Amino acid sequence: MSGLLGIWNNANQKFLHDYEDWYNNEHLFERLSVSNINVARRFQGLKSNYNYFTSYEAKTYKTFFSEEYLKKLNKPTKKTKFVMEFVFQDMSRTVFKKTILKGSIRGAFCLIISIRDKIEVENLINFQKNIKNINQVYSEIWESKEIKDFQISKEESLRGKDKKFSNCLYLEFTNGNDAVFLMDDAKSIFNEAEIGAYQLISTLT
C-alpha cells in the first residue's frame, strides 16, 4: 500500500501553451522535490469529461498532508498562481490510499472508474476480476483518505473549491481501444460514476 494524489481537470484553451510549459518545466519537478513523493504521471483524455488526469505517488498518503507538502500548496510560485486562477477548470482532487490488485507490466492507456458516493470497494474489485477477452495488464484500487473540513490551501482558493471522489478503480492497458471498449460495461454497472479513458503523455521519477 502507498499514497496517491489524483487530479482530474480541464484547462482554459487560451492558455494551453502556458499550461504545458508550467507542468513540464516547473510544477512536476517542484512536487517531486517533496520528500517521499517519487512518481508523477500525466494523462490526456481519450474519452472523458476531463481532458487531463495527473497522479503523484508517495510512500504513504500522509505525505500529502505533511508540513513540507502543505508549504508548497500555500506558497505557490508566480506561474502556479496564474495557472490556478486562469487555466485550471472543473477540478477534482483527492488523496488516496493505493493498493495494487494485479500485474507488474505497465501500459500507456487506462480506464478510471471514480465514485463520488460511498460504495463497497469489493464492487470495484469484482468488476476487475470479471474482465474477460481484454488484455488488461495492471490494476489498482484507490480509497479516499481525505480529512474532513481540512483547511483550504492557497492554491485551492485561487482555482475554486475542489470536488472529491471516495473510491476509484484504476485499470491499465497496452491497447487504447481496450480502455475505451470497457467503458460501456463500466457505465452499465456504475451508472453514477465518473468514468474516463486516458493516454499517458509523460512520467517523471
Sequence and secondary structure as in RCSB ss.txt:
>XXXX:A:sequence
MSGLLGIWNNANQKFLHDYEDWYNNEHLFERLSVSNINVARRFQGLKSNYNYFTSYEAKTYKTFFSEEYLKKLNK
PTKKTKFVMEFVFQDMSRTVFKKTILKGSIRGAFCLIISIRDKIEVENLINFQKNIKNINQVYSEIWESKEIKDF
QISKEESLRGKDKKFSNCLYLEFTNGNDAVFLMDDAKSIFNEAEIGAYQLISTLT
>XXXX:A:secstr
 EEEEEEEEEE GGGHHHHHHHIIIIIHHHHHTSTTEEEEEEEEEEESS SEEEEEEESSGGGGGSHHHHHHHHS
  HHHHHHHHHTEEEEEEEEEEEEEEE SS  SEEEEEEESS   HHHHHHHHHT  SS EEEEEEEEE   TT 
   HHHHHH   B  SEEEEEEESSHHHHHHHHHHHHHH TTSEEEEEEEEEEE 
